[in-house]
Amino acid sequence: MTLVLEGVSKKVGASVHIDDVSLTLARGSLNVLLGSTLSGKTSLMRLMAGLDVPSSGRVLVDGTDVTGWPVQKRSVAMVYQQFINYPSLNVYENIASPLRVAGLSASEIETRVRDAAKLLKLEPYLDRKPLNLSGGQQQRTAIARALVKRADLVLLDEPLANLDYKLREELREELPRVFAASGAIFVYATTEPSEALLLGGSTATLFQGRVTQFGPTPQVYRAPHNLVTARVFSDPPLNTLTIRKSGNAATLSTGGQVRATDALAMVPDGDYTLGFRAHHLNLDSQGLDEIAIPAAVSVSEITGSESYIHLDAGEHRFVSLMPGVRRLEPGSHVTAYLDPRHLFLFDATGRLAAASTAQKAA
């Protein structure tokens, strides 16, 4: 099955939930919808599923216009953030429930349930009730019930958001294997850039109901077409400052001048927004032709394996992600070093004007 959205929009009163979205999702593909809360991920999935009808545009399946078709006439399965299982049924019957409704034979039900349980490592728990399962096992059960339908389109709306860290990591590692074993189109919604990178496939970045970029996940991350996409695909938030390029030099909004090398050398004179991610802003000089930024420490957040250092530089607030434990006192003065090999330059319209050569090749 191929799913195509052609100029799809969804308005509710004066509110625009989805704004002119066009996407083509191929059979057997994994597609991530990445965006903050209220960016339009769930609204877009509901349009894909047929739960809502677009205000304009078309939805096509294998070339057939299914825009007005209800969800019952489509081959769709959906898994929600709140995992939903029937508490009175054991795991086997929870997984089998849509097949019994569809009237499949007992032998076909047995085969499909066993296959799904094996794929999601639920075989030891088939006789248990949901209340006797961990959160991760309950979510696996919900995913198995979606997969067992063998739907052409499987939609997963932030399915791991309510699980604890360990369970999320466990399922994140397993899901690409599960997806690869199915020929369905998978659409997975998340607010977390790290989850999109782990899952791979293709990613559509969403902002205020618009798809700002769609393509292979690593490519969208490394080469965002615009400032909005770079911000959506950065956690911690993308660091930015303004810079004025003039000849062989550039003046920073944090103060001081730097040589116009690498990406800065590629663009004409003018004003730009310079964007860089937290792990490319260091508190230790790497001996490169770095951009030095005097700053004061605001907060140090230590996670154990790494530290987030929040810095104030004039009117700017930056975040530096450093390996290990870095405990710095609030108010202490430091020099932050921006790696010139990993930065983006955006023009006045927010479009990518240039990226460092190492960033493009990363």
BALUMVEX-274832 format. One record per residue (C-alpha): x, y, z. Coordinates in Angstrom, 3 decimals, padded with zeros to 6 digits. Layout:
N
<rec x="X" y="Y" z="Z"/>
...
//
This chain:
362
<rec x="000.000" y="000.000" z="000.000"/>
<rec x="001.097" y="003.563" z="-000.739"/>
<rec x="-000.461" y="006.395" z="001.247"/>
<rec x="-000.484" y="009.873" z="-000.309"/>
<rec x="-001.638" y="013.112" z="001.301"/>
<rec x="-002.241" y="015.868" z="-001.256"/>
<rec x="-002.475" y="019.390" z="000.158"/>
<rec x="-004.369" y="018.189" z="003.211"/>
<rec x="-005.637" y="020.818" z="005.666"/>
<rec x="-007.867" y="020.577" z="008.724"/>
<rec x="-009.667" y="023.559" z="010.248"/>
<rec x="-011.900" y="023.583" z="013.317"/>
<rec x="-013.696" y="026.900" z="013.402"/>
<rec x="-011.042" y="029.575" z="013.046"/>
<rec x="-008.294" y="027.236" z="014.275"/>
<rec x="-005.994" y="025.586" z="011.727"/>
<rec x="-004.875" y="022.169" z="012.999"/>
<rec x="-003.207" y="020.932" z="009.785"/>
<rec x="-001.998" y="023.343" z="007.115"/>
<rec x="-001.458" y="022.170" z="003.523"/>
<rec x="000.415" y="018.911" z="004.183"/>
<rec x="001.609" y="016.743" z="001.285"/>
<rec x="003.341" y="013.439" z="002.023"/>
<rec x="003.936" y="010.134" z="000.255"/>
<rec x="004.452" y="007.085" z="002.483"/>
<rec x="005.651" y="003.913" z="000.783"/>
<rec x="004.756" y="000.318" z="001.570"/>
<rec x="006.901" y="-001.177" z="004.328"/>
<rec x="008.249" y="002.193" z="005.460"/>
<rec x="008.780" y="003.586" z="008.956"/>
<rec x="007.807" y="007.236" z="009.194"/>
<rec x="008.293" y="009.395" z="012.282"/>
<rec x="006.191" y="012.492" z="012.986"/>
<rec x="008.401" y="014.694" z="015.162"/>
<rec x="007.116" y="017.818" z="016.832"/>
<rec x="006.218" y="019.408" z="020.134"/>
<rec x="002.871" y="018.969" z="021.843"/>
<rec x="000.081" y="020.596" z="019.760"/>
<rec x="002.239" y="020.670" z="016.620"/>
<rec x="-000.370" y="018.586" z="014.750"/>
<rec x="000.928" y="015.012" z="015.037"/>
<rec x="-002.274" y="013.424" z="016.355"/>
<rec x="-004.464" y="015.519" z="014.030"/>
<rec x="-002.433" y="014.328" z="011.034"/>
<rec x="-002.656" y="010.689" z="012.123"/>
<rec x="-006.428" y="010.969" z="012.518"/>
<rec x="-006.661" y="012.230" z="008.947"/>
<rec x="-004.513" y="009.318" z="007.760"/>
<rec x="-006.731" y="006.854" z="009.611"/>
<rec x="-010.042" y="008.280" z="008.436"/>
<rec x="-011.130" y="009.255" z="011.937"/>
<rec x="-011.394" y="012.853" z="010.675"/>
<rec x="-012.127" y="014.278" z="007.223"/>
<rec x="-009.821" y="017.023" z="005.906"/>
<rec x="-011.253" y="020.471" z="005.267"/>
<rec x="-009.373" y="020.484" z="001.957"/>
<rec x="-007.021" y="018.216" z="000.061"/>
<rec x="-007.145" y="014.491" z="-000.656"/>
<rec x="-006.025" y="011.205" z="000.920"/>
<rec x="-005.173" y="008.465" z="-001.570"/>
<rec x="-004.414" y="004.793" z="-000.987"/>
<rec x="-002.783" y="003.048" z="-003.944"/>
<rec x="-004.123" y="005.824" z="-006.165"/>
<rec x="-007.716" y="005.552" z="-004.911"/>
<rec x="-009.223" y="008.636" z="-003.305"/>
<rec x="-010.376" y="007.535" z="000.160"/>
<rec x="-010.822" y="011.044" z="001.582"/>
<rec x="-014.415" y="010.499" z="002.709"/>
<rec x="-014.095" y="006.850" z="003.664"/>
<rec x="-014.683" y="006.029" z="007.356"/>
<rec x="-012.029" y="004.202" z="009.318"/>
<rec x="-014.085" y="000.975" z="009.183"/>
<rec x="-013.484" y="000.770" z="005.428"/>
<rec x="-009.730" y="001.202" z="005.743"/>
<rec x="-006.994" y="-001.236" z="006.695"/>
<rec x="-005.767" y="000.706" z="009.729"/>
<rec x="-004.597" y="-000.080" z="013.263"/>
<rec x="-003.723" y="002.498" z="015.922"/>
<rec x="-001.852" y="002.438" z="019.243"/>
<rec x="-002.268" y="005.336" z="021.634"/>
<rec x="-000.110" y="006.930" z="024.312"/>
<rec x="-002.433" y="005.513" z="026.962"/>
<rec x="-002.159" y="001.766" z="026.380"/>
<rec x="-005.671" y="000.316" z="026.285"/>
<rec x="-006.291" y="-003.343" z="027.103"/>
<rec x="-009.373" y="-005.239" z="028.241"/>
<rec x="-008.779" y="-005.873" z="031.981"/>
<rec x="-011.050" y="-008.938" z="032.119"/>
<rec x="-009.254" y="-010.715" z="029.251"/>
<rec x="-005.855" y="-012.354" z="029.377"/>
<rec x="-003.083" y="-011.313" z="027.018"/>
<rec x="-003.993" y="-013.969" z="024.453"/>
<rec x="-007.607" y="-012.834" z="024.266"/>
<rec x="-006.627" y="-009.150" z="024.217"/>
<rec x="-004.478" y="-009.783" z="021.157"/>
<rec x="-007.120" y="-012.015" z="019.565"/>
<rec x="-010.056" y="-009.654" z="020.160"/>
<rec x="-010.021" y="-007.823" z="016.770"/>
<rec x="-009.673" y="-011.149" z="014.962"/>
<rec x="-012.699" y="-012.609" z="016.740"/>
<rec x="-014.704" y="-009.506" z="015.815"/>
<rec x="-013.596" y="-010.000" z="012.202"/>
<rec x="-014.832" y="-013.620" z="012.308"/>
<rec x="-011.555" y="-015.355" z="011.525"/>
<rec x="-011.247" y="-019.089" z="012.045"/>
<rec x="-009.842" y="-020.482" z="015.286"/>
<rec x="-006.751" y="-021.815" z="013.519"/>
<rec x="-006.030" y="-018.457" z="011.856"/>
<rec x="-006.475" y="-016.652" z="015.167"/>
<rec x="-004.116" y="-019.086" z="016.878"/>
<rec x="-001.445" y="-018.592" z="014.213"/>
<rec x="-001.644" y="-014.806" z="014.207"/>
<rec x="-001.699" y="-014.438" z="017.986"/>
<rec x="001.262" y="-016.768" z="018.444"/>
<rec x="003.236" y="-014.981" z="015.723"/>
<rec x="002.561" y="-011.549" z="017.251"/>
<rec x="003.357" y="-012.778" z="020.752"/>
<rec x="006.656" y="-014.215" z="019.558"/>
<rec x="007.558" y="-011.010" z="017.737"/>
<rec x="006.884" y="-008.890" z="020.836"/>
<rec x="008.272" y="-011.397" z="023.357"/>
<rec x="004.916" y="-011.961" z="025.032"/>
<rec x="004.794" y="-015.757" z="024.860"/>
<rec x="005.403" y="-016.282" z="028.618"/>
<rec x="002.556" y="-013.894" z="029.515"/>
<rec x="-000.325" y="-015.042" z="027.300"/>
<rec x="-002.328" y="-016.394" z="030.257"/>
<rec x="-001.888" y="-013.287" z="032.408"/>
<rec x="-004.402" y="-010.480" z="032.880"/>
<rec x="-003.213" y="-006.910" z="032.059"/>
<rec x="-003.140" y="-005.886" z="035.730"/>
<rec x="-000.512" y="-008.566" z="036.320"/>
<rec x="001.797" y="-007.116" z="033.676"/>
<rec x="004.417" y="-004.375" z="033.779"/>
<rec x="003.771" y="-001.163" z="031.871"/>
<rec x="006.080" y="-002.294" z="029.088"/>
<rec x="004.308" y="-005.655" z="028.782"/>
<rec x="000.930" y="-003.922" z="028.649"/>
<rec x="002.117" y="-001.630" z="025.879"/>
<rec x="003.556" y="-004.618" z="024.005"/>
<rec x="000.135" y="-006.228" z="024.265"/>
<rec x="-001.512" y="-003.143" z="022.770"/>
<rec x="001.044" y="-003.097" z="019.934"/>
<rec x="000.554" y="-006.835" z="019.319"/>
<rec x="-003.220" y="-006.304" z="019.059"/>
<rec x="-002.554" y="-003.678" z="016.377"/>
<rec x="-000.073" y="-005.847" z="014.476"/>
<rec x="-002.205" y="-008.976" z="014.550"/>
<rec x="-004.793" y="-007.273" z="012.336"/>
<rec x="-002.128" y="-007.163" z="009.618"/>
<rec x="-003.351" y="-003.728" z="008.694"/>
<rec x="-001.709" y="-001.890" z="005.827"/>
<rec x="-001.308" y="001.245" z="007.964"/>
<rec x="-000.215" y="001.126" z="011.625"/>
<rec x="-000.293" y="004.404" z="013.560"/>
<rec x="001.520" y="004.752" z="016.893"/>
<rec x="000.745" y="007.977" z="018.755"/>
<rec x="003.561" y="008.510" z="021.297"/>
<rec x="003.201" y="004.889" z="022.449"/>
<rec x="006.097" y="005.002" z="024.932"/>
<rec x="005.469" y="008.410" z="026.516"/>
<rec x="003.898" y="007.047" z="029.721"/>
<rec x="006.518" y="004.380" z="030.399"/>
<rec x="009.509" y="004.786" z="032.673"/>
<rec x="012.977" y="005.344" z="031.227"/>
<rec x="014.118" y="001.721" z="031.329"/>
<rec x="010.982" y="000.424" z="029.615"/>
<rec x="011.147" y="003.140" z="026.975"/>
<rec x="014.740" y="002.252" z="026.141"/>
<rec x="013.876" y="-001.444" z="025.976"/>
<rec x="010.965" y="-000.950" z="023.585"/>
<rec x="012.814" y="001.642" z="021.501"/>
<rec x="015.449" y="-000.977" z="020.761"/>
<rec x="012.854" y="-003.623" z="019.893"/>
<rec x="010.446" y="-001.606" z="017.767"/>
<rec x="012.675" y="-001.201" z="014.671"/>
<rec x="012.978" y="-005.007" z="014.593"/>
<rec x="009.207" y="-005.348" z="014.908"/>
<rec x="008.627" y="-002.783" z="012.154"/>
<rec x="011.128" y="-004.466" z="009.844"/>
<rec x="009.251" y="-007.778" z="010.167"/>
<rec x="006.021" y="-006.241" z="008.826"/>
<rec x="005.201" y="-004.984" z="005.356"/>
<rec x="002.879" y="-002.295" z="006.695"/>
<rec x="003.325" y="001.455" z="006.616"/>
<rec x="004.232" y="002.534" z="010.138"/>
<rec x="003.700" y="006.095" z="011.342"/>
<rec x="005.183" y="006.853" z="014.756"/>
<rec x="004.560" y="010.160" z="016.549"/>
<rec x="007.039" y="011.499" z="019.103"/>
<rec x="008.141" y="014.735" z="020.744"/>
<rec x="011.704" y="013.461" z="021.247"/>
<rec x="014.455" y="013.968" z="018.628"/>
<rec x="016.521" y="011.195" z="020.218"/>
<rec x="013.665" y="008.745" z="019.692"/>
<rec x="013.375" y="009.715" z="016.032"/>
<rec x="017.110" y="009.166" z="015.547"/>
<rec x="016.989" y="005.785" z="017.274"/>
<rec x="014.040" y="004.571" z="015.204"/>
<rec x="015.537" y="005.734" z="011.905"/>
<rec x="013.371" y="005.469" z="008.804"/>
<rec x="012.097" y="008.819" z="007.559"/>
<rec x="011.072" y="011.800" z="009.659"/>
<rec x="008.557" y="014.570" z="009.050"/>
<rec x="009.146" y="017.575" z="011.317"/>
<rec x="005.952" y="019.387" z="012.303"/>
<rec x="005.445" y="022.930" z="013.533"/>
<rec x="002.068" y="024.603" z="013.975"/>
<rec x="000.348" y="022.053" z="011.757"/>
<rec x="002.828" y="022.280" z="008.882"/>
<rec x="005.385" y="019.712" z="007.759"/>
<rec x="008.602" y="021.720" z="007.577"/>
<rec x="010.735" y="018.896" z="006.130"/>
<rec x="010.420" y="015.202" z="005.277"/>
<rec x="013.164" y="012.764" z="004.389"/>
<rec x="015.537" y="010.114" z="005.747"/>
<rec x="015.878" y="010.758" z="009.472"/>
<rec x="019.688" y="011.260" z="009.590"/>
<rec x="019.490" y="013.622" z="006.613"/>
<rec x="016.784" y="015.805" z="008.190"/>
<rec x="018.818" y="015.967" z="011.407"/>
<rec x="022.135" y="016.805" z="009.739"/>
<rec x="020.840" y="019.070" z="006.996"/>
<rec x="017.712" y="020.947" z="008.127"/>
<rec x="016.339" y="023.115" z="005.344"/>
<rec x="015.334" y="025.897" z="007.695"/>
<rec x="015.613" y="027.267" z="011.213"/>
<rec x="012.246" y="025.851" z="012.297"/>
<rec x="013.269" y="022.306" z="011.356"/>
<rec x="016.608" y="022.662" z="013.134"/>
<rec x="014.791" y="023.788" z="016.281"/>
<rec x="012.253" y="020.958" z="016.124"/>
<rec x="015.084" y="018.431" z="015.701"/>
<rec x="017.257" y="019.674" z="018.592"/>
<rec x="017.118" y="018.638" z="022.240"/>
<rec x="018.391" y="020.505" z="024.256"/>
<rec x="016.986" y="023.451" z="022.283"/>
<rec x="019.077" y="024.748" z="019.407"/>
<rec x="021.487" y="027.500" z="020.461"/>
<rec x="021.282" y="030.601" z="018.266"/>
<rec x="022.924" y="033.997" z="017.948"/>
<rec x="022.941" y="036.617" z="015.230"/>
<rec x="026.015" y="037.328" z="013.172"/>
<rec x="026.915" y="040.012" z="010.607"/>
<rec x="029.274" y="038.911" z="007.875"/>
<rec x="031.406" y="041.602" z="006.207"/>
<rec x="034.275" y="040.582" z="003.975"/>
<rec x="036.650" y="038.241" z="005.751"/>
<rec x="035.259" y="038.941" z="009.218"/>
<rec x="031.998" y="038.491" z="011.101"/>
<rec x="030.635" y="040.278" z="014.167"/>
<rec x="028.748" y="038.256" z="016.794"/>
<rec x="025.709" y="039.478" z="018.725"/>
<rec x="027.513" y="038.193" z="021.844"/>
<rec x="030.336" y="040.633" z="021.117"/>
<rec x="033.652" y="040.371" z="019.298"/>
<rec x="034.668" y="039.419" z="015.802"/>
<rec x="035.745" y="036.153" z="014.182"/>
<rec x="037.315" y="035.213" z="010.880"/>
<rec x="034.812" y="034.275" z="008.192"/>
<rec x="035.840" y="030.653" z="007.622"/>
<rec x="034.023" y="027.494" z="006.532"/>
<rec x="030.260" y="028.180" z="006.370"/>
<rec x="030.774" y="031.914" z="006.923"/>
<rec x="033.048" y="032.062" z="003.919"/>
<rec x="030.329" y="030.530" z="001.709"/>
<rec x="027.715" y="033.251" z="002.133"/>
<rec x="027.516" y="036.863" z="000.895"/>
<rec x="027.835" y="039.758" z="003.305"/>
<rec x="024.796" y="040.321" z="005.493"/>
<rec x="022.997" y="039.339" z="008.688"/>
<rec x="022.404" y="035.708" z="009.595"/>
<rec x="021.185" y="033.521" z="012.446"/>
<rec x="023.906" y="031.131" z="013.512"/>
<rec x="022.590" y="027.857" z="014.963"/>
<rec x="024.514" y="025.174" z="016.819"/>
<rec x="023.600" y="022.219" z="019.010"/>
<rec x="024.534" y="021.869" z="022.667"/>
<rec x="027.160" y="019.152" z="022.158"/>
<rec x="029.099" y="021.429" z="019.811"/>
<rec x="029.547" y="024.127" z="022.459"/>
<rec x="032.478" y="023.190" z="024.713"/>
<rec x="033.894" y="024.628" z="027.912"/>
<rec x="037.353" y="023.283" z="027.021"/>
<rec x="039.269" y="024.490" z="024.002"/>
<rec x="039.831" y="021.784" z="021.407"/>
<rec x="042.795" y="023.613" z="019.855"/>
<rec x="040.787" y="024.455" z="016.735"/>
<rec x="039.966" y="027.764" z="015.112"/>
<rec x="037.089" y="028.057" z="017.561"/>
<rec x="034.643" y="030.860" z="018.213"/>
<rec x="035.182" y="031.982" z="021.816"/>
<rec x="032.137" y="033.236" z="023.713"/>
<rec x="032.567" y="034.777" z="027.204"/>
<rec x="029.674" y="033.683" z="029.425"/>
<rec x="028.459" y="033.258" z="032.987"/>
<rec x="027.143" y="029.974" z="034.384"/>
<rec x="023.444" y="030.023" z="035.193"/>
<rec x="022.725" y="026.396" z="036.124"/>
<rec x="024.565" y="023.070" z="036.008"/>
<rec x="022.443" y="019.955" z="035.501"/>
<rec x="024.329" y="016.721" z="036.137"/>
<rec x="022.782" y="013.495" z="034.868"/>
<rec x="025.733" y="011.242" z="035.749"/>
<rec x="027.236" y="010.458" z="032.372"/>
<rec x="026.942" y="014.038" z="031.134"/>
<rec x="026.259" y="017.567" z="032.300"/>
<rec x="024.094" y="020.331" z="030.889"/>
<rec x="025.655" y="023.729" z="031.544"/>
<rec x="023.302" y="026.678" z="031.063"/>
<rec x="025.163" y="029.843" z="030.153"/>
<rec x="024.294" y="033.529" z="029.965"/>
<rec x="026.138" y="035.558" z="027.341"/>
<rec x="024.703" y="039.063" z="027.254"/>
<rec x="021.065" y="038.694" z="026.252"/>
<rec x="021.623" y="035.126" z="025.062"/>
<rec x="021.010" y="031.876" z="026.950"/>
<rec x="023.004" y="028.879" z="025.680"/>
<rec x="023.237" y="025.230" z="026.711"/>
<rec x="026.471" y="023.255" z="026.572"/>
<rec x="026.351" y="019.460" z="026.784"/>
<rec x="029.563" y="018.131" z="028.295"/>
<rec x="030.572" y="014.527" z="029.016"/>
<rec x="031.020" y="013.463" z="032.640"/>
<rec x="030.386" y="015.476" z="035.782"/>
<rec x="030.955" y="019.222" z="035.478"/>
<rec x="029.825" y="021.049" z="038.600"/>
<rec x="030.166" y="024.791" z="038.052"/>
<rec x="028.990" y="027.430" z="040.494"/>
<rec x="026.185" y="029.738" z="039.321"/>
<rec x="027.603" y="033.128" z="038.408"/>
<rec x="031.098" y="031.831" z="037.667"/>
<rec x="032.651" y="033.210" z="034.482"/>
<rec x="033.764" y="030.840" z="031.734"/>
<rec x="034.679" y="030.892" z="028.077"/>
<rec x="032.591" y="028.679" z="025.828"/>
<rec x="034.079" y="027.463" z="022.565"/>
<rec x="031.921" y="026.925" z="019.506"/>
<rec x="033.232" y="024.292" z="017.139"/>
<rec x="033.216" y="026.033" z="013.721"/>
<rec x="032.953" y="022.652" z="011.983"/>
<rec x="029.404" y="022.156" z="013.264"/>
<rec x="027.173" y="025.147" z="012.681"/>
<rec x="024.286" y="026.273" z="010.511"/>
<rec x="023.687" y="029.702" z="008.983"/>
<rec x="020.103" y="030.778" z="008.300"/>
<rec x="019.153" y="033.851" z="006.291"/>
<rec x="016.585" y="036.515" z="007.203"/>
<rec x="013.723" y="034.295" z="005.987"/>
<rec x="014.888" y="031.378" z="008.143"/>
<rec x="016.106" y="029.281" z="005.224"/>
<rec x="019.433" y="027.463" z="005.439"/>
<rec x="022.086" y="029.630" z="003.790"/>
<rec x="025.095" y="027.392" z="004.531"/>
<rec x="026.273" y="024.626" z="006.830"/>
<rec x="029.776" y="023.742" z="007.940"/>
<rec x="031.440" y="021.119" z="005.783"/>
<rec x="031.838" y="018.703" z="008.718"/>
<rec x="028.157" y="019.168" z="009.636"/>
<rec x="027.023" y="018.251" z="006.145"/>
<rec x="029.263" y="015.183" z="006.131"/>
<rec x="028.362" y="014.054" z="009.670"/>
//
